Amino acid sequence: MGKYAAAEGDASASIGMAEFAEVAGTYRPQIFRFLLASLRDVDAAETLTQDCLLKAYRNWASFRGESSVLTWLLRIAINLQKDHWRNRRLQFWKKTSTNSVDAAEASSWLPSGESSPEMQVLARDQVRLVWKAVERLSERQRTVFMLRHVEEMDIHEIAGTVGLSEGTVKAHLSRAMVKVRAELGGRS
């Protein structure tokens, strides 16, 4: 069960501020990374990460321990992300470009082993193309794709996080990969 076995094993366990600070410190980077990769908006990712941790703290007693703490936290983050997208669609007049992370800027965050500037430009272009393709995926395909390729979760963990069977996760992941490859012209 891991580091938080006592809390995971006892569904009625309450958690103190200091103990939850340790949980938050452990899992915050993964939650933020997932939300940033999904939203590509630093401010929104930071806000939703804080909302996720606050919601988890308030609802710790309802955590049944049927999954890992990370899986439970990512499930909360996914639900908050869905709410965010729903609200964003309703507020279509709001311009997101002022707060969004530019694809070229995001690709520069990735470590590059290429030695020449030309190779670095090509790598950034490839990352930009992948992000554009991922943005066009359905919400469920995008979520499964991000959990697999950004968070490097295995199929079983993804299934538990999104509440789907492993076969359904595999199907969504396969369809997502086909779509991304098709948009990249088979270059991936």
C-alpha positions as CSV (number, residue, x, y, z in Angstrom):
1,M,0.0,0.0,0.0
2,G,3.0,2.3,0.2
3,K,4.0,5.1,2.4
4,Y,0.4,6.0,3.5
5,A,-0.6,2.5,4.3
6,A,-2.3,3.4,7.6
7,A,-4.4,6.1,6.0
8,E,-5.1,3.9,2.9
9,G,-6.1,0.9,5.1
10,D,-8.5,2.8,7.3
11,A,-11.3,4.5,5.5
12,S,-12.5,6.3,8.5
13,A,-9.0,7.7,9.3
14,S,-8.8,11.5,9.5
15,I,-5.6,13.2,8.6
16,G,-3.9,16.1,10.3
17,M,-2.6,19.1,8.5
18,A,1.0,18.0,8.9
19,E,0.3,14.5,7.6
20,F,-1.6,15.9,4.6
21,A,1.2,18.4,3.9
22,E,3.4,15.3,3.5
23,V,0.9,13.7,1.1
24,A,0.5,17.0,-0.8
25,G,4.3,17.4,-1.0
26,T,4.7,13.9,-2.3
27,Y,2.0,13.9,-5.0
28,R,1.7,17.6,-6.0
29,P,4.4,17.5,-8.7
30,Q,2.7,14.6,-10.5
31,I,-0.8,16.3,-10.3
32,F,0.6,19.6,-11.5
33,R,2.5,17.9,-14.4
34,F,-0.6,16.0,-15.5
35,L,-2.8,19.1,-15.4
36,L,-0.2,21.3,-17.1
37,A,0.3,18.7,-19.9
38,S,-3.5,18.4,-20.2
39,L,-4.4,22.1,-20.1
40,R,-1.2,23.7,-21.3
41,D,-2.0,26.7,-19.1
42,V,0.3,27.2,-16.2
43,D,-2.1,29.4,-14.2
44,A,-5.1,27.0,-14.7
45,A,-2.9,24.0,-13.9
46,E,-1.7,25.6,-10.6
47,T,-5.2,26.6,-9.6
48,L,-6.6,23.1,-10.3
49,T,-3.7,21.5,-8.5
50,Q,-4.5,23.6,-5.4
51,D,-8.2,22.8,-5.8
52,C,-7.4,19.1,-6.1
53,L,-5.4,19.1,-2.9
54,L,-7.9,21.1,-1.0
55,K,-10.7,18.8,-2.1
56,A,-8.6,15.8,-1.1
57,Y,-7.9,17.2,2.3
58,R,-11.6,18.0,2.9
59,N,-12.6,14.5,1.7
60,W,-9.8,12.4,3.2
61,A,-12.3,10.5,5.4
62,S,-14.1,9.4,2.3
63,F,-11.0,7.9,0.8
64,R,-11.7,4.1,0.9
65,G,-8.2,2.9,0.2
66,E,-9.4,0.8,-2.8
67,S,-6.7,2.5,-4.9
68,S,-3.5,4.3,-4.3
69,V,-3.5,7.8,-3.0
70,L,-2.0,9.0,-6.3
71,T,-4.8,7.3,-8.3
72,W,-7.4,8.9,-6.0
73,L,-5.8,12.3,-6.4
74,L,-5.5,12.0,-10.1
75,R,-9.2,11.0,-10.3
76,I,-10.1,14.3,-8.4
77,A,-7.8,16.2,-10.8
78,I,-9.5,14.7,-13.9
79,N,-12.9,15.6,-12.5
80,L,-11.7,19.2,-11.9
81,Q,-10.2,19.3,-15.4
82,K,-13.5,18.2,-16.9
83,D,-15.3,20.9,-14.9
84,H,-12.7,23.4,-16.1
85,W,-13.3,22.5,-19.8
86,R,-17.1,22.6,-19.3
87,N,-16.8,26.1,-17.8
88,R,-14.4,27.2,-20.5
89,R,-16.8,26.1,-23.2
90,L,-19.6,28.1,-21.5
91,Q,-17.3,31.2,-21.4
92,F,-16.3,31.2,-25.0
93,W,-15.6,34.9,-25.0
94,K,-12.7,34.6,-22.6
95,K,-9.4,34.6,-24.5
96,T,-7.1,31.9,-23.2
97,S,-4.1,32.9,-25.4
98,T,-3.0,35.5,-22.8
99,N,-2.5,32.8,-20.2
100,S,-1.7,29.8,-22.4
101,V,1.7,28.3,-22.7
102,D,3.1,28.6,-26.2
103,A,3.9,25.2,-27.8
104,A,7.4,26.3,-28.7
105,E,8.0,27.4,-25.1
106,A,6.6,24.1,-23.7
107,S,8.9,22.1,-26.1
108,S,11.9,24.1,-24.9
109,W,11.3,22.7,-21.4
110,L,12.1,19.2,-22.6
111,P,15.7,18.2,-22.3
112,S,17.3,17.9,-25.7
113,G,20.2,15.6,-26.4
114,E,20.7,17.0,-29.9
115,S,23.9,18.8,-30.5
116,S,22.9,21.2,-33.3
117,P,20.5,24.1,-33.1
118,E,18.8,22.7,-36.3
119,M,18.1,19.4,-34.5
120,Q,16.7,21.2,-31.5
121,V,14.4,23.2,-33.8
122,L,13.2,20.0,-35.5
123,A,12.6,18.4,-32.1
124,R,10.6,21.4,-30.9
125,D,8.6,21.3,-34.1
126,Q,7.9,17.6,-33.6
127,V,6.7,18.3,-30.0
128,R,4.4,21.1,-31.3
129,L,2.9,18.8,-33.9
130,V,2.3,16.1,-31.3
131,W,0.6,18.6,-29.0
132,K,-1.6,19.8,-31.8
133,A,-2.6,16.3,-32.6
134,V,-3.3,15.5,-28.9
135,E,-5.5,18.6,-28.6
136,R,-7.8,17.2,-31.3
137,L,-8.4,13.9,-29.5
138,S,-11.6,13.3,-27.6
139,E,-11.5,14.2,-24.0
140,R,-11.3,10.5,-22.9
141,Q,-8.6,9.7,-25.4
142,R,-6.6,12.8,-24.5
143,T,-6.8,11.9,-20.7
144,V,-5.8,8.2,-21.3
145,F,-3.0,9.4,-23.7
146,M,-1.7,11.9,-21.1
147,L,-1.8,9.5,-18.2
148,R,0.1,6.9,-20.3
149,H,2.7,9.1,-22.0
150,V,3.1,12.1,-19.6
151,E,2.6,10.3,-16.3
152,E,3.9,7.0,-17.5
153,M,1.1,5.1,-15.8
154,D,0.5,1.5,-16.7
155,I,-2.9,0.3,-18.2
156,H,-4.1,-1.0,-14.8
157,E,-3.3,2.3,-13.0
158,I,-5.0,4.3,-15.8
159,A,-8.1,2.1,-15.6
160,G,-8.4,2.7,-11.9
161,T,-7.8,6.4,-12.2
162,V,-10.4,7.0,-15.0
163,G,-12.9,4.3,-13.8
164,L,-12.8,2.2,-17.0
165,S,-11.9,-1.4,-17.7
166,E,-8.4,-2.2,-18.8
167,G,-9.8,-3.3,-22.2
168,T,-11.5,0.1,-22.7
169,V,-8.4,2.0,-21.7
170,K,-6.4,0.0,-24.2
171,A,-9.0,0.7,-26.9
172,H,-8.9,4.5,-26.2
173,L,-5.1,4.5,-26.1
174,S,-4.9,2.6,-29.3
175,R,-7.4,4.9,-31.1
176,A,-5.5,8.0,-29.7
177,M,-2.2,6.6,-31.0
178,V,-3.7,6.0,-34.5
179,K,-5.0,9.5,-34.6
180,V,-1.8,11.1,-33.4
181,R,0.2,9.1,-35.9
182,A,-2.1,9.9,-38.7
183,E,-1.9,13.6,-38.0
184,L,1.9,13.3,-37.9
185,G,1.8,11.6,-41.3
186,G,3.1,8.3,-39.9
187,R,6.4,10.0,-38.7
188,S,6.0,9.0,-35.0
